[in-house]
Amino acid sequence: MKRIILYGRKVVGGYAEGEAIVTRDTISGWGGMNPLEGTIIERRHELRGQSFKGKVLVFPAAKGSSGWSNAFHVTRLAGTAPKALIINHITSKSALGAVVMHIPTVTDLNQNPLDVITSGDWVKINADNGTIEVIKQKN
């Protein structure tokens, strides 16, 4: 198995590991996902119908209103939150969402995570030191 190390900046500290779910589409919290199920419901989203519950969610950015952080807060309360976030372009709404979920979150990586990480890869995140270890499941 191939291992790749990425370096980034901590948004919320902590350690998590799990299966990655990756999208190149931005994610809308309010109306784009079902927080009670932890699934993407936006019609034209490439992950429509898929669950991020218990996975490492890798995505380019949040979109929409300030309801984003509230919707993701509900995922924590419902037990459907992702284990960690890897975000290309952090905004105040996605940073607040990470804080209210209490999950490790990393941004500003030395490589584009969307080009390195594939859904199904095993990812270990040490947000305190900004490192992400990607264990490729397919070469």
C-alpha positions as CSV (number, residue, x, y, z in Angstrom):
1,M,0.0,0.0,0.0
2,K,1.2,3.5,-0.9
3,R,1.4,6.1,1.9
4,I,1.4,9.8,1.3
5,I,1.9,12.5,3.9
6,L,0.2,15.9,3.6
7,Y,1.0,19.0,5.7
8,G,-1.5,21.7,6.5
9,R,-2.9,24.0,9.1
10,K,-5.0,23.0,12.1
11,V,-8.5,24.5,12.3
12,V,-9.7,22.2,15.1
13,G,-7.2,20.0,16.9
14,G,-7.4,16.3,17.6
15,Y,-6.7,12.9,16.0
16,A,-9.0,10.8,13.9
17,E,-8.7,8.1,11.3
18,G,-11.1,6.5,9.0
19,E,-12.3,6.0,5.4
20,A,-12.3,9.0,3.2
21,I,-15.3,10.3,1.3
22,V,-14.2,12.9,-1.3
23,T,-16.1,15.4,-3.4
24,R,-15.0,18.1,-5.8
25,D,-18.4,19.8,-5.2
26,T,-18.9,22.4,-2.5
27,I,-21.3,21.3,0.2
28,S,-24.4,23.2,1.3
29,G,-25.4,22.7,4.9
30,W,-28.8,24.2,4.7
31,G,-30.8,22.2,2.2
32,G,-27.8,20.3,0.8
33,M,-27.6,17.6,3.4
34,N,-29.8,15.7,5.8
35,P,-28.2,16.2,9.2
36,L,-30.3,13.6,10.9
37,E,-29.0,10.9,8.5
38,G,-25.6,12.4,7.6
39,T,-26.3,12.2,3.9
40,I,-25.9,14.6,1.0
41,I,-29.4,15.4,-0.5
42,E,-28.6,18.2,-3.0
43,R,-29.9,17.2,-6.4
44,R,-26.9,17.8,-8.6
45,H,-24.2,16.9,-6.0
46,E,-21.9,14.1,-7.0
47,L,-22.3,12.5,-3.5
48,R,-26.1,12.7,-3.5
49,G,-27.5,9.8,-1.4
50,Q,-24.2,9.0,0.1
51,S,-23.4,9.2,3.8
52,F,-20.5,11.0,5.5
53,K,-21.3,9.6,8.9
54,G,-18.2,8.3,10.6
55,K,-16.0,9.1,7.6
56,V,-13.3,11.7,6.9
57,L,-15.0,14.3,4.7
58,V,-12.7,15.8,2.1
59,F,-14.2,18.7,0.1
60,P,-13.3,22.0,-1.5
61,A,-15.4,24.5,0.5
62,A,-18.7,25.2,2.1
63,K,-21.4,27.0,0.2
64,G,-24.6,28.8,1.2
65,S,-25.6,30.7,4.3
66,S,-24.6,30.8,7.9
67,G,-27.0,27.9,8.4
68,W,-24.1,25.6,7.3
69,S,-22.6,25.5,10.8
70,N,-26.0,24.9,12.4
71,A,-26.8,22.0,10.0
72,F,-23.4,20.4,10.8
73,H,-23.9,21.0,14.5
74,V,-27.1,18.9,14.3
75,T,-25.0,16.0,12.8
76,R,-23.0,16.0,16.0
77,L,-26.2,15.9,18.1
78,A,-27.7,13.2,15.9
79,G,-24.6,11.1,15.9
80,T,-24.2,11.4,12.1
81,A,-21.2,13.7,11.9
82,P,-18.1,12.9,10.0
83,K,-15.0,11.9,12.0
84,A,-12.9,14.7,10.6
85,L,-12.8,17.4,7.9
86,I,-10.2,18.2,5.3
87,I,-11.2,21.5,3.6
88,N,-9.4,23.2,0.7
89,H,-10.8,26.7,1.3
90,I,-11.8,27.4,4.8
91,T,-14.4,30.0,5.6
92,S,-15.9,31.3,8.8
93,K,-19.0,29.1,8.3
94,S,-17.0,25.9,7.7
95,A,-14.6,26.7,10.6
96,L,-17.5,27.3,12.9
97,G,-19.1,24.0,11.7
98,A,-15.9,22.1,12.6
99,V,-15.8,23.8,16.0
100,V,-19.4,22.9,16.9
101,M,-18.9,19.3,15.7
102,H,-15.7,19.0,17.8
103,I,-13.9,17.1,15.1
104,P,-10.3,17.4,13.8
105,T,-10.1,19.7,10.8
106,V,-7.2,20.6,8.6
107,T,-6.9,23.2,5.8
108,D,-4.2,25.0,3.7
109,L,-2.4,21.8,2.7
110,N,0.8,21.6,0.8
111,Q,-0.9,19.6,-1.9
112,N,-4.5,19.7,-3.1
113,P,-6.2,16.9,-1.1
114,L,-8.7,16.5,-3.9
115,D,-5.9,15.4,-6.2
116,V,-4.3,13.0,-3.6
117,I,-7.1,11.5,-1.6
118,T,-9.8,9.2,-3.2
119,S,-13.0,8.0,-1.6
120,G,-12.2,4.7,0.1
121,D,-8.6,5.6,1.1
122,W,-7.8,5.3,4.8
123,V,-6.8,8.7,6.3
124,K,-5.1,9.4,9.6
125,I,-5.4,13.1,10.7
126,N,-3.3,14.6,13.4
127,A,-4.7,18.1,13.3
128,D,-2.6,19.3,16.2
129,N,0.5,19.1,14.1
130,G,-1.3,19.5,10.8
131,T,-0.4,16.2,9.3
132,I,-2.5,13.8,7.2
133,E,-1.4,10.3,6.4
134,V,-3.2,8.9,3.4
135,I,-3.0,5.1,2.9
136,K,-4.1,4.5,-0.7
137,Q,-6.5,1.6,-1.1
138,K,-5.9,1.4,-4.9
139,N,-2.8,2.2,-6.8
